[in-house]
Amino acid sequence: MNDYLKEIAVVCGIDKVLTSHVARHTFATTITLQNGVPIESVSKMLGHTNIRTTQIYAKILDLKVSEDMQALKGRLAKKTGTDH
């Protein structure tokens, strides 16, 4: 599988060495978590039986945390009737 990923990287002009580990990490962080998929779902998608494995495997991006805080701020503002 890693050989196929390396071929894809060459065809696409990607300088990074692609491996199945890199692909899983990218899937967990960039494709799922950054797009709002709950970590419990990501854990199931990756076939982890323990969510702690997913928490170690899939780092939460600072951007995701910032987006979540902005969403929370918006929800709280709606409940209290304030916009700041």
N, C-alpha and C positions, 0 to 999 in steps of 0.2 A: 504494500500500500504506500509506503513512504517513497518508493521509486516513482509511482504515478504522481504523487504530490510534487515531487521534484520536477517532473516533466511539465506539469501544469505551471509551476512557478517560472520555468524557463519560457514557455509559450506566452505567459502573461507579463513577462518582464519584471517579475518580483525577485528582488535581491535576497530576501530573507529565506533561510533554509526552512522549507515546509516539512513538517512531520505530522503523524497522527496526533501527537500530543499538542502541537501548536494548533492544529485544526480544532480539536476538542476545546482547548482554552479559548480560541477565538469564537467558537460557537457559543460557549457558556457566557462570555463577557459581552462581546460586541453584538452578536445576533440576538441573544435572548434577554439577558439582564438589562442591557442598555435600552432595549425596546419594551421594557415593562413586564416581562414574563416573570412571575414569582419564582423565587429560588427553589421552592418545593417542586414546582413543575420542571425546572431545569434539572434538578436532582433525578427525577424520574426519567427524563429524556436521556440523561447520561448513563442511566442504569445503576445509579448509586443506591445502596440500601440504607445508607446513613447520610443524612443531610450534612453532617460535619465534613464528610469527604468533599462534598460540593463546595462548602464554604472555603475550604483550603484550596481547592482546585480552581475555583472561579473567583478571581479578585473582583471586588466591587469598584468600579471606576469612579473617580472623584466627580466626573460629570453626572453620573447616575445619582449620586448622593445629592448633588446640587439640584438636579431636576426634581428629585423626591421632596426636598425641602421647599422648593418653590410651589409644588403641587399642594403640599400640606398647608403652606401659608395661604394659598388661594381658598382651600376648603375651610380653613379656620376663619378667614375674612368673611366668607359667605354666611357662616353660622353666627358671627357677631355683628354682621352688617357694616364692617369697616373694610377699607381697601388699602391699608398700609401695612 
